[in-house]
Amino acid sequence: MNNIKSLLRAAAFAAGKHNGQKRKGKEGEPYINHPIAVANLLASIGGISNIEILNAALLHDTIEDTATTKEELIENFGVRTAEIVCEVTDDKSLPKLVRKQRQIDHAPHLSDEAKLVKLADKINNVTDVVERPAEDWDDGRRREYVNWGVAVVDGLRGINPALEERFDQIVEQARAKLS
């Protein structure tokens, strides 16, 4: 029961932090749908029940995209959840191309928990790029994103066969649609 309460607290915390933010797709869906989808992928396809990982999935973009601090996550969700979130957080002070390359370079060195969150994040992002792309993204930009996602996920392989298979299916669909 405590795990359910913790998960719901993390969902509410993330919803509050991402309040008013929208996804890039033309539908402009609420941003909170993304971390919920990432946590759902981990639980439903990846078979993950570890509360620290699921909480980190819900919170994975809070430091990167809101005014949330690591200390705030530690206080509310514990050290390990905060560490996982920090591992998957981009340094927004760096140029975009540098951040993208760092994700590729660092993927093999992430903790197993962070690899799981990163993998589910890439599954959801590639799905959105294919099914609900930003209006200003042409097929070339979408293909570029998919190829970059593949490069990141290549460094995560060996962590969860079911999630990896789902990622490969999404990439196959993306390449067929965007060819």
KESELO-506659 format. One line per field, with one value per residue: residue number from 1; residue in one letter; x, y, z of N, C-alpha, C in turn. Coordinates in nm, 4 decimals, decimal comma. Layout:
<sites>
seq NUM | ...
type A | ...
n_X X | ...
n_Y Y | ...
n_Z Z | ...
ca_X X | ...
ca_Y Y | ...
ca_Z Z | ...
c_X X | ...
c_Y Y | ...
c_Z Z | ...
</sites>
This chain:
<sites>
seq 1 | 2 | 3 | 4 | 5 | 6 | 7 | 8 | 9 | 10 | 11 | 12 | 13 | 14 | 15 | 16 | 17 | 18 | 19 | 20 | 21 | 22 | 23 | 24 | 25 | 26 | 27 | 28 | 29 | 30 | 31 | 32 | 33 | 34 | 35 | 36 | 37 | 38 | 39 | 40 | 41 | 42 | 43 | 44 | 45 | 46 | 47 | 48 | 49 | 50 | 51 | 52 | 53 | 54 | 55 | 56 | 57 | 58 | 59 | 60 | 61 | 62 | 63 | 64 | 65 | 66 | 67 | 68 | 69 | 70 | 71 | 72 | 73 | 74 | 75 | 76 | 77 | 78 | 79 | 80 | 81 | 82 | 83 | 84 | 85 | 86 | 87 | 88 | 89 | 90 | 91 | 92 | 93 | 94 | 95 | 96 | 97 | 98 | 99 | 100 | 101 | 102 | 103 | 104 | 105 | 106 | 107 | 108 | 109 | 110 | 111 | 112 | 113 | 114 | 115 | 116 | 117 | 118 | 119 | 120 | 121 | 122 | 123 | 124 | 125 | 126 | 127 | 128 | 129 | 130 | 131 | 132 | 133 | 134 | 135 | 136 | 137 | 138 | 139 | 140 | 141 | 142 | 143 | 144 | 145 | 146 | 147 | 148 | 149 | 150 | 151 | 152 | 153 | 154 | 155 | 156 | 157 | 158 | 159 | 160 | 161 | 162 | 163 | 164 | 165 | 166 | 167 | 168 | 169 | 170 | 171 | 172 | 173 | 174 | 175 | 176 | 177 | 178 | 179
type M | N | N | I | K | S | L | L | R | A | A | A | F | A | A | G | K | H | N | G | Q | K | R | K | G | K | E | G | E | P | Y | I | N | H | P | I | A | V | A | N | L | L | A | S | I | G | G | I | S | N | I | E | I | L | N | A | A | L | L | H | D | T | I | E | D | T | A | T | T | K | E | E | L | I | E | N | F | G | V | R | T | A | E | I | V | C | E | V | T | D | D | K | S | L | P | K | L | V | R | K | Q | R | Q | I | D | H | A | P | H | L | S | D | E | A | K | L | V | K | L | A | D | K | I | N | N | V | T | D | V | V | E | R | P | A | E | D | W | D | D | G | R | R | R | E | Y | V | N | W | G | V | A | V | V | D | G | L | R | G | I | N | P | A | L | E | E | R | F | D | Q | I | V | E | Q | A | R | A | K | L | S
n_X 0,0825 | 0,1990 | 0,3688 | 0,1880 | 0,0767 | 0,3080 | 0,3668 | 0,1413 | 0,1758 | 0,4106 | 0,3146 | 0,1265 | 0,2951 | 0,4650 | 0,2702 | 0,1895 | 0,4304 | 0,4710 | 0,2566 | 0,0599 | 0,2431 | 0,2938 | 0,2983 | 0,4970 | 0,3520 | 0,0889 | -0,1584 | -0,1211 | -0,1138 | -0,1397 | 0,1665 | 0,2183 | 0,1198 | 0,3270 | 0,5397 | 0,3750 | 0,3139 | 0,5720 | 0,6262 | 0,4190 | 0,4935 | 0,7238 | 0,6121 | 0,4030 | 0,5008 | 0,7741 | 0,7701 | 0,8408 | 0,8416 | 0,9615 | 0,9514 | 1,1124 | 1,2204 | 0,9864 | 0,8798 | 1,0892 | 1,0581 | 0,8149 | 0,8989 | 1,1058 | 1,1578 | 1,1407 | 1,3504 | 1,4934 | 1,3056 | 1,1556 | 1,1362 | 1,2344 | 1,4428 | 1,7223 | 1,7419 | 1,4824 | 1,3549 | 1,4880 | 1,3997 | 1,1250 | 1,1005 | 1,3165 | 1,6687 | 1,7642 | 1,5715 | 1,5923 | 1,8576 | 1,8425 | 1,6756 | 1,8453 | 2,0518 | 1,9358 | 1,8850 | 1,9198 | 2,1720 | 2,0689 | 2,2100 | 2,3955 | 2,4708 | 2,2246 | 2,3086 | 2,5359 | 2,4245 | 2,2687 | 2,4660 | 2,5959 | 2,4021 | 2,4128 | 2,6811 | 2,6840 | 2,4928 | 2,5682 | 2,6883 | 2,5123 | 2,3278 | 2,1596 | 1,8926 | 1,8500 | 1,8975 | 1,6704 | 1,4645 | 1,5474 | 1,5293 | 1,2512 | 1,1622 | 1,2697 | 1,1259 | 0,8658 | 0,9050 | 0,9934 | 0,7681 | 0,5839 | 0,7039 | 0,6575 | 0,3768 | 0,2478 | 0,3716 | 0,5545 | 0,4227 | 0,5988 | 0,7930 | 0,9419 | 0,9545 | 1,2268 | 1,3481 | 1,2169 | 1,3066 | 1,5754 | 1,5593 | 1,4644 | 1,6821 | 1,8808 | 1,7677 | 1,7914 | 2,0697 | 2,1154 | 1,9712 | 2,1112 | 2,3232 | 2,2003 | 2,1232 | 2,0525 | 1,9369 | 1,6573 | 1,4787 | 1,2073 | 1,1289 | 1,3241 | 1,2565 | 1,0081 | 1,0897 | 1,2375 | 1,0312 | 0,8812 | 1,0671 | 1,0958 | 0,8372 | 0,8419 | 1,0465 | 0,9357 | 0,7137 | 0,8282 | 0,9939
n_Y -0,1201 | 0,1232 | 0,1662 | 0,2222 | 0,4595 | 0,6187 | 0,6204 | 0,7523 | 0,9976 | 1,0815 | 1,1045 | 1,3093 | 1,5143 | 1,5461 | 1,6218 | 1,8664 | 2,0115 | 2,0109 | 2,1515 | 2,3237 | 2,2912 | 2,1668 | 1,8929 | 1,8615 | 1,7894 | 1,8484 | 1,8282 | 1,9247 | 1,8010 | 1,7573 | 1,7842 | 1,6080 | 1,3642 | 1,2355 | 1,1546 | 0,9810 | 0,7897 | 0,6863 | 0,5649 | 0,3782 | 0,2171 | 0,0984 | -0,0522 | -0,2071 | -0,3251 | -0,3660 | -0,4999 | -0,3919 | -0,3297 | -0,1972 | 0,0607 | 0,2899 | 0,3158 | 0,3433 | 0,5772 | 0,7515 | 0,7467 | 0,8839 | 1,1287 | 1,2058 | 1,4231 | 1,6485 | 1,7974 | 1,8798 | 2,0244 | 2,1917 | 2,3981 | 2,2318 | 2,0881 | 1,8695 | 1,8274 | 1,8707 | 1,6495 | 1,4443 | 1,4960 | 1,4457 | 1,1954 | 1,0317 | 0,9382 | 0,7548 | 0,7580 | 1,0278 | 1,0292 | 0,8626 | 1,0170 | 1,2388 | 1,1188 | 1,0837 | 1,3355 | 1,6079 | 1,8585 | 2,1632 | 2,3935 | 2,3495 | 2,3420 | 2,2190 | 2,0130 | 1,9164 | 1,8179 | 1,6114 | 1,4412 | 1,3753 | 1,2186 | 0,9888 | 0,9116 | 0,8720 | 0,6790 | 0,3942 | 0,3932 | 0,4493 | 0,3770 | 0,0634 | 0,1113 | 0,3747 | 0,3307 | 0,1818 | 0,3732 | 0,5642 | 0,4123 | 0,3536 | 0,6162 | 0,6884 | 0,5105 | 0,6146 | 0,8766 | 0,8362 | 0,7085 | 0,9207 | 1,1024 | 0,9732 | 0,9232 | 1,1526 | 1,4036 | 1,7158 | 2,0089 | 2,1538 | 1,9727 | 1,8111 | 1,5125 | 1,4473 | 1,5591 | 1,4109 | 1,1505 | 1,1856 | 1,2230 | 0,9696 | 0,8077 | 0,9116 | 0,8402 | 0,5618 | 0,5395 | 0,6217 | 0,4241 | 0,1976 | 0,1990 | 0,1214 | -0,1354 | -0,4765 | -0,4522 | -0,4860 | -0,7094 | -0,7130 | -0,4412 | -0,3485 | -0,4906 | -0,3746 | -0,1121 | -0,1604 | -0,2434 | -0,0065 | 0,1590 | 0,0243 | 0,0601 | 0,3381 | 0,3853 | 0,2646 | 0,4250 | 0,6753 | 0,6542
n_Z 0,0000 | 0,0730 | -0,1443 | -0,3500 | -0,2558 | -0,2594 | -0,5343 | -0,6338 | -0,5072 | -0,6351 | -0,8974 | -0,8642 | -0,7750 | -1,0004 | -1,1873 | -1,0821 | -1,1033 | -1,3810 | -1,4644 | -1,6963 | -1,9004 | -2,2313 | -2,4684 | -2,7703 | -2,9958 | -3,2414 | -3,1220 | -2,8708 | -2,6177 | -2,2586 | -2,0805 | -1,8701 | -1,9454 | -2,0750 | -1,8768 | -1,7320 | -1,9260 | -1,9671 | -1,7169 | -1,7223 | -1,9434 | -1,8354 | -1,6241 | -1,7462 | -1,9880 | -1,9421 | -1,6998 | -1,4556 | -1,1117 | -0,9105 | -0,6879 | -0,6666 | -0,9230 | -1,0774 | -0,9643 | -1,0328 | -1,3090 | -1,3371 | -1,2466 | -1,4110 | -1,5842 | -1,4278 | -1,3000 | -1,5215 | -1,6776 | -1,5150 | -1,2184 | -1,0245 | -0,7724 | -0,6984 | -0,4256 | -0,3408 | -0,4548 | -0,3168 | -0,0547 | -0,0799 | -0,2111 | -0,1666 | -0,1685 | -0,3691 | -0,5786 | -0,6527 | -0,7422 | -0,9691 | -1,1331 | -1,1681 | -1,3134 | -1,5661 | -1,6496 | -1,8654 | -1,9104 | -1,9410 | -1,9867 | -2,1743 | -2,5297 | -2,7644 | -2,9482 | -2,8207 | -2,5848 | -2,6915 | -2,7975 | -2,5612 | -2,4372 | -2,5953 | -2,5503 | -2,2696 | -2,2156 | -2,2004 | -1,9515 | -1,7515 | -1,4486 | -1,3901 | -1,3241 | -1,4166 | -1,6877 | -1,7552 | -1,7212 | -1,9101 | -2,1466 | -2,1625 | -2,1847 | -2,4348 | -2,5976 | -2,5713 | -2,6675 | -2,9354 | -3,0345 | -3,0173 | -3,1980 | -3,4339 | -3,4368 | -3,3331 | -3,4241 | -3,3824 | -3,5306 | -3,6910 | -3,7670 | -4,0231 | -4,2346 | -4,2592 | -4,0305 | -3,8383 | -3,9014 | -3,8406 | -3,5620 | -3,4844 | -3,5624 | -3,3947 | -3,1489 | -3,1695 | -3,1570 | -2,8925 | -2,7505 | -2,8256 | -2,6493 | -2,4196 | -2,4291 | -2,3321 | -2,0900 | -2,0577 | -2,2177 | -2,3138 | -2,3227 | -2,4984 | -2,7283 | -2,7796 | -2,8350 | -3,0697 | -3,2390 | -3,2585 | -3,3842 | -3,6271 | -3,7323 | -3,7481 | -3,9360 | -4,1607 | -4,2020 | -4,2411 | -4,4586
ca_X 0,0000 | 0,2870 | 0,4169 | 0,0812 | 0,0716 | 0,4281 | 0,3495 | 0,0413 | 0,2395 | 0,5024 | 0,2326 | 0,0705 | 0,4078 | 0,5034 | 0,1608 | 0,1988 | 0,5507 | 0,4556 | 0,1294 | 0,0622 | 0,3335 | 0,2309 | 0,3864 | 0,5210 | 0,2584 | -0,0118 | -0,2718 | -0,0867 | -0,1598 | -0,0691 | 0,2985 | 0,2187 | 0,0907 | 0,4542 | 0,5971 | 0,2834 | 0,3348 | 0,7020 | 0,6073 | 0,3323 | 0,5754 | 0,8095 | 0,5316 | 0,3204 | 0,5806 | 0,9018 | 0,7514 | 0,9094 | 0,7561 | 1,0437 | 0,8878 | 1,2089 | 1,2295 | 0,8591 | 0,8745 | 1,1852 | 0,9968 | 0,7165 | 0,9674 | 1,2309 | 1,1802 | 1,1125 | 1,4687 | 1,5306 | 1,2054 | 1,0840 | 1,2253 | 1,2573 | 1,5823 | 1,7531 | 1,7123 | 1,3370 | 1,3218 | 1,5372 | 1,3101 | 0,9920 | 1,0976 | 1,4337 | 1,7953 | 1,7820 | 1,4845 | 1,6530 | 1,9789 | 1,8010 | 1,6300 | 1,9637 | 2,1264 | 1,8706 | 1,8586 | 2,0118 | 2,2192 | 2,0123 | 2,3017 | 2,4791 | 2,4025 | 2,1426 | 2,3857 | 2,6245 | 2,3379 | 2,2299 | 2,5833 | 2,6208 | 2,3096 | 2,4694 | 2,8055 | 2,6630 | 2,3943 | 2,6219 | 2,7438 | 2,4054 | 2,2897 | 2,0542 | 1,7644 | 1,8424 | 1,8838 | 1,5301 | 1,3880 | 1,5892 | 1,4753 | 1,1066 | 1,1504 | 1,2947 | 1,0120 | 0,7546 | 0,9392 | 0,9922 | 0,6262 | 0,5240 | 0,7607 | 0,5926 | 0,2304 | 0,2004 | 0,4890 | 0,5385 | 0,3777 | 0,7096 | 0,8900 | 0,9214 | 0,9967 | 1,3715 | 1,3781 | 1,1640 | 1,4020 | 1,6966 | 1,5308 | 1,4580 | 1,8193 | 1,9484 | 1,7121 | 1,8538 | 2,2077 | 2,1086 | 1,9248 | 2,2187 | 2,4030 | 2,1181 | 2,0846 | 2,0842 | 1,8746 | 1,5205 | 1,4453 | 1,0718 | 1,1313 | 1,4078 | 1,1760 | 0,9081 | 1,1611 | 1,2688 | 0,9052 | 0,8473 | 1,1636 | 1,0586 | 0,7177 | 0,8836 | 1,1231 | 0,8417 | 0,6266 | 0,9049 | 1,0863
ca_Y 0,0000 | 0,2404 | 0,1886 | 0,2883 | 0,5982 | 0,6864 | 0,6384 | 0,8573 | 1,1244 | 1,1192 | 1,1487 | 1,4410 | 1,6077 | 1,5730 | 1,6969 | 2,0044 | 2,0748 | 2,0255 | 2,2195 | 2,4235 | 2,2507 | 2,0846 | 1,8177 | 1,9336 | 1,7490 | 1,9492 | 1,8193 | 2,0008 | 1,7279 | 1,7945 | 1,7217 | 1,5014 | 1,2366 | 1,1716 | 1,0745 | 0,8716 | 0,6868 | 0,6244 | 0,4750 | 0,2696 | 0,1267 | 0,0216 | -0,1481 | -0,2985 | -0,4006 | -0,4036 | -0,5808 | -0,3261 | -0,2955 | -0,1237 | 0,1916 | 0,3976 | 0,3305 | 0,3975 | 0,7177 | 0,8252 | 0,7618 | 0,9922 | 1,2543 | 1,2118 | 1,5529 | 1,7609 | 1,8836 | 1,9324 | 2,1118 | 2,2747 | 2,4560 | 2,1302 | 2,0618 | 1,7351 | 1,8254 | 1,8571 | 1,5097 | 1,3642 | 1,5195 | 1,3892 | 1,0605 | 0,9555 | 0,9601 | 0,6745 | 0,8118 | 1,1536 | 0,9967 | 0,8118 | 1,1337 | 1,3179 | 1,0474 | 1,0973 | 1,4774 | 1,6838 | 1,9885 | 2,2567 | 2,5049 | 2,3095 | 2,3463 | 2,1019 | 1,9048 | 1,8617 | 1,7372 | 1,4896 | 1,3530 | 1,3261 | 1,1077 | 0,8708 | 0,8741 | 0,8319 | 0,5708 | 0,2673 | 0,4106 | 0,4756 | 0,2655 | -0,0184 | 0,1787 | 0,4883 | 0,2750 | 0,1460 | 0,4973 | 0,6226 | 0,3289 | 0,3792 | 0,7541 | 0,6872 | 0,4440 | 0,7086 | 0,9902 | 0,7934 | 0,6878 | 1,0527 | 1,1603 | 0,9055 | 0,9324 | 1,2863 | 1,4920 | 1,8613 | 2,0568 | 2,2057 | 1,8661 | 1,7381 | 1,3728 | 1,4413 | 1,5837 | 1,2972 | 1,0402 | 1,2200 | 1,1953 | 0,8240 | 0,7562 | 0,9505 | 0,7543 | 0,4302 | 0,5504 | 0,6240 | 0,2937 | 0,0992 | 0,1983 | 0,0735 | -0,2748 | -0,5796 | -0,4188 | -0,5379 | -0,7568 | -0,6761 | -0,3000 | -0,3358 | -0,5391 | -0,2706 | -0,0030 | -0,2036 | -0,2411 | 0,1344 | 0,2074 | -0,0377 | 0,1335 | 0,4740 | 0,3842 | 0,2332 | 0,5423 | 0,7943 | 0,6255
ca_Z 0,0000 | 0,0750 | -0,2798 | -0,4262 | -0,2079 | -0,3096 | -0,6783 | -0,6543 | -0,4672 | -0,7428 | -1,0109 | -0,8299 | -0,7710 | -1,1398 | -1,2511 | -1,0349 | -1,1594 | -1,5268 | -1,4895 | -1,8026 | -2,0087 | -2,3349 | -2,5578 | -2,8954 | -3,1006 | -3,2766 | -3,0294 | -2,7505 | -2,5001 | -2,1358 | -2,0697 | -1,7694 | -2,0117 | -2,1108 | -1,7681 | -1,6982 | -2,0281 | -1,9413 | -1,6024 | -1,7665 | -2,0247 | -1,7445 | -1,5481 | -1,8257 | -2,0848 | -1,8806 | -1,5801 | -1,3436 | -0,9979 | -0,8142 | -0,6694 | -0,6934 | -1,0680 | -1,1273 | -0,9229 | -1,1159 | -1,4407 | -1,3273 | -1,2129 | -1,4861 | -1,6492 | -1,3379 | -1,2813 | -1,6533 | -1,7404 | -1,4176 | -1,1169 | -0,9216 | -0,7365 | -0,6491 | -0,2824 | -0,3296 | -0,4843 | -0,2039 | 0,0587 | -0,1051 | -0,2689 | -0,1285 | -0,2381 | -0,4909 | -0,6842 | -0,6983 | -0,8193 | -1,1007 | -1,2097 | -1,2057 | -1,4180 | -1,6970 | -1,6713 | -1,9516 | -1,8642 | -2,0384 | -2,0127 | -2,2877 | -2,6594 | -2,7917 | -3,0105 | -2,7168 | -2,4968 | -2,7631 | -2,8026 | -2,4247 | -2,4101 | -2,6625 | -2,4821 | -2,1304 | -2,2030 | -2,1495 | -1,8170 | -1,6557 | -1,3622 | -1,4509 | -1,3022 | -1,5083 | -1,8233 | -1,7750 | -1,7395 | -2,0384 | -2,2533 | -2,1719 | -2,2332 | -2,5797 | -2,6616 | -2,5778 | -2,7543 | -3,0760 | -3,0670 | -3,0412 | -3,3201 | -3,5462 | -3,4339 | -3,2950 | -3,4364 | -3,3792 | -3,6621 | -3,7711 | -3,7920 | -4,1479 | -4,2255 | -4,2394 | -3,8890 | -3,7640 | -3,9230 | -3,7646 | -3,4218 | -3,4676 | -3,5712 | -3,2711 | -3,0446 | -3,1857 | -3,1072 | -2,7459 | -2,7016 | -2,8450 | -2,5266 | -2,3080 | -2,4579 | -2,2342 | -1,9624 | -2,0484 | -2,3521 | -2,3564 | -2,3603 | -2,6179 | -2,8407 | -2,8080 | -2,9013 | -3,2065 | -3,3146 | -3,2844 | -3,4841 | -3,7553 | -3,7782 | -3,7823 | -4,0615 | -4,2698 | -4,2219 | -4,2782 | -4,5698
c_X 0,0866 | 0,3422 | 0,3135 | 0,0716 | 0,1902 | 0,4154 | 0,2497 | 0,0950 | 0,3332 | 0,4251 | 0,1757 | 0,1798 | 0,4476 | 0,3962 | 0,1645 | 0,3164 | 0,5364 | 0,3259 | 0,1452 | 0,1554 | 0,2595 | 0,3370 | 0,3955 | 0,4222 | 0,1490 | -0,1346 | -0,2475 | -0,1335 | -0,0800 | 0,0616 | 0,2989 | 0,1870 | 0,2192 | 0,5154 | 0,5055 | 0,3017 | 0,4670 | 0,6905 | 0,5217 | 0,4081 | 0,6627 | 0,7307 | 0,4649 | 0,4002 | 0,7095 | 0,8911 | 0,8180 | 0,8090 | 0,8325 | 0,9934 | 0,9851 | 1,2217 | 1,1014 | 0,8417 | 0,9691 | 1,1294 | 0,8959 | 0,7831 | 1,0828 | 1,2587 | 1,1620 | 1,2321 | 1,5022 | 1,4353 | 1,1258 | 1,1858 | 1,2547 | 1,4069 | 1,5986 | 1,7153 | 1,5625 | 1,2937 | 1,3684 | 1,4398 | 1,1764 | 0,9916 | 1,2216 | 1,5527 | 1,8015 | 1,6955 | 1,5451 | 1,7781 | 1,9447 | 1,7563 | 1,7506 | 2,0445 | 2,0669 | 1,8386 | 1,9659 | 2,0506 | 2,1777 | 2,1018 | 2,3927 | 2,4012 | 2,3334 | 2,2234 | 2,4814 | 2,5433 | 2,3004 | 2,3464 | 2,6138 | 2,5271 | 2,3622 | 2,5905 | 2,7814 | 2,5710 | 2,4545 | 2,6673 | 2,6388 | 2,3855 | 2,1800 | 1,9180 | 1,7459 | 1,8307 | 1,7388 | 1,4448 | 1,4200 | 1,5296 | 1,3253 | 1,0800 | 1,1689 | 1,1817 | 0,8980 | 0,7837 | 0,9376 | 0,8487 | 0,5602 | 0,5761 | 0,6947 | 0,4429 | 0,1759 | 0,3143 | 0,4532 | 0,5058 | 0,4935 | 0,8193 | 0,8552 | 0,9743 | 1,1468 | 1,4094 | 1,3291 | 1,2563 | 1,5292 | 1,6762 | 1,5293 | 1,5987 | 1,9000 | 1,8987 | 1,7717 | 1,9965 | 2,2105 | 2,0748 | 2,0291 | 2,3073 | 2,3291 | 2,0876 | 2,1342 | 2,0162 | 1,7351 | 1,4749 | 1,3064 | 1,0651 | 1,2136 | 1,3314 | 1,0702 | 0,9734 | 1,1888 | 1,1441 | 0,8673 | 0,9404 | 1,1302 | 0,9368 | 0,7553 | 0,9545 | 1,0335 | 0,7566 | 0,7029 | 0,9997 | 1,0437
c_Y 0,1260 | 0,2712 | 0,2597 | 0,4343 | 0,6783 | 0,7167 | 0,7503 | 0,9947 | 1,1739 | 1,1698 | 1,2883 | 1,5477 | 1,6463 | 1,6543 | 1,8431 | 2,0786 | 2,1012 | 2,0984 | 2,3290 | 2,3892 | 2,1568 | 2,0074 | 1,8932 | 1,9001 | 1,8514 | 1,9444 | 1,8985 | 1,9324 | 1,7693 | 1,7161 | 1,6024 | 1,3653 | 1,1613 | 1,0940 | 0,9608 | 0,7574 | 0,6129 | 0,5248 | 0,3553 | 0,1690 | 0,0377 | -0,0877 | -0,2516 | -0,3817 | -0,4513 | -0,4891 | -0,5228 | -0,2918 | -0,2183 | 0,0209 | 0,3065 | 0,4231 | 0,3919 | 0,5438 | 0,8024 | 0,8462 | 0,8769 | 1,1284 | 1,2869 | 1,3448 | 1,6720 | 1,8531 | 1,9538 | 2,0417 | 2,1988 | 2,3286 | 2,3588 | 2,1108 | 1,9163 | 1,7233 | 1,8074 | 1,7123 | 1,4183 | 1,3745 | 1,4469 | 1,2424 | 0,9767 | 0,9759 | 0,8833 | 0,7248 | 0,9399 | 1,1267 | 0,9463 | 0,9279 | 1,2153 | 1,2504 | 1,0688 | 1,2427 | 1,5401 | 1,8141 | 2,0919 | 2,3784 | 2,4747 | 2,3222 | 2,2125 | 1,9857 | 1,8388 | 1,7717 | 1,6046 | 1,3907 | 1,2954 | 1,2107 | 0,9793 | 0,8201 | 0,8165 | 0,7113 | 0,4403 | 0,2736 | 0,4420 | 0,3539 | 0,1858 | 0,0497 | 0,2955 | 0,4416 | 0,2397 | 0,2701 | 0,5588 | 0,5441 | 0,3524 | 0,5205 | 0,7586 | 0,6179 | 0,5435 | 0,8252 | 0,9514 | 0,7670 | 0,8211 | 1,1180 | 1,0990 | 0,9362 | 1,0722 | 1,3875 | 1,6391 | 1,9080 | 2,1007 | 2,1015 | 1,7964 | 1,5954 | 1,3589 | 1,4614 | 1,4681 | 1,1759 | 1,0620 | 1,1894 | 1,0444 | 0,7651 | 0,7915 | 0,8635 | 0,6145 | 0,4323 | 0,5534 | 0,4846 | 0,1848 | 0,0887 | 0,1475 | -0,0757 | -0,3713 | -0,5573 | -0,4783 | -0,5798 | -0,7137 | -0,5292 | -0,2776 | -0,3820 | -0,4356 | -0,1526 | -0,0400 | -0,2039 | -0,0987 | 0,1910 | 0,1518 | 0,0333 | 0,2728 | 0,4765 | 0,3517 | 0,3557 | 0,6614 | 0,7703 | 0,6933
c_Z 0,0000 | -0,0632 | -0,3653 | -0,3850 | -0,2614 | -0,4581 | -0,7078 | -0,6121 | -0,5754 | -0,8642 | -0,9846 | -0,8285 | -0,9139 | -1,2109 | -1,2089 | -1,0957 | -1,3090 | -1,5639 | -1,5955 | -1,9178 | -2,1037 | -2,4106 | -2,6894 | -3,0058 | -3,1224 | -3,1867 | -2,9020 | -2,6234 | -2,3765 | -2,1220 | -1,9749 | -1,8309 | -2,0462 | -1,9936 | -1,7233 | -1,7979 | -2,0064 | -1,8250 | -1,6424 | -1,8536 | -1,9359 | -1,6732 | -1,6380 | -1,9252 | -2,0201 | -1,7570 | -1,4560 | -1,2340 | -0,8903 | -0,8053 | -0,6969 | -0,8435 | -1,1233 | -1,0866 | -1,0076 | -1,2565 | -1,4407 | -1,3106 | -1,3070 | -1,5542 | -1,5560 | -1,3181 | -1,4127 | -1,7026 | -1,6447 | -1,3164 | -1,0024 | -0,8970 | -0,6933 | -0,5016 | -0,2580 | -0,3558 | -0,3717 | -0,0867 | 0,0418 | -0,1457 | -0,2404 | -0,2207 | -0,3697 | -0,6056 | -0,7399 | -0,7822 | -0,9594 | -1,1890 | -1,2562 | -1,3163 | -1,5568 | -1,7322 | -1,7590 | -1,8848 | -1,9688 | -2,0643 | -2,1319 | -2,4183 | -2,6880 | -2,8511 | -2,9117 | -2,6238 | -2,5634 | -2,7703 | -2,6648 | -2,3903 | -2,4732 | -2,5846 | -2,3431 | -2,1139 | -2,1483 | -2,0042 | -1,7107 | -1,5653 | -1,4328 | -1,4383 | -1,3998 | -1,6537 | -1,8528 | -1,8014 | -1,8755 | -2,1552 | -2,2714 | -2,2238 | -2,3848 | -2,6541 | -2,6782 | -2,6707 | -2,9019 | -3,1215 | -3,0997 | -3,1689 | -3,4438 | -3,5505 | -3,4073 | -3,3045 | -3,4180 | -3,5201 | -3,7506 | -3,7978 | -3,9227 | -4,1312 | -4,2016 | -4,0939 | -3,8029 | -3,7789 | -3,8424 | -3,6161 | -3,3956 | -3,4693 | -3,4471 | -3,1551 | -3,0485 | -3,1298 | -2,9543 | -2,6941 | -2,7234 | -2,7206 | -2,4043 | -2,3182 | -2,3507 | -2,1013 | -1,9476 | -2,1878 | -2,4008 | -2,3990 | -2,4873 | -2,7416 | -2,8792 | -2,8786 | -3,0466 | -3,2944 | -3,3528 | -3,3916 | -3,6219 | -3,8154 | -3,8243 | -3,9168 | -4,1802 | -4,3043 | -4,2796 | -4,3949 | -4,6990
</sites>
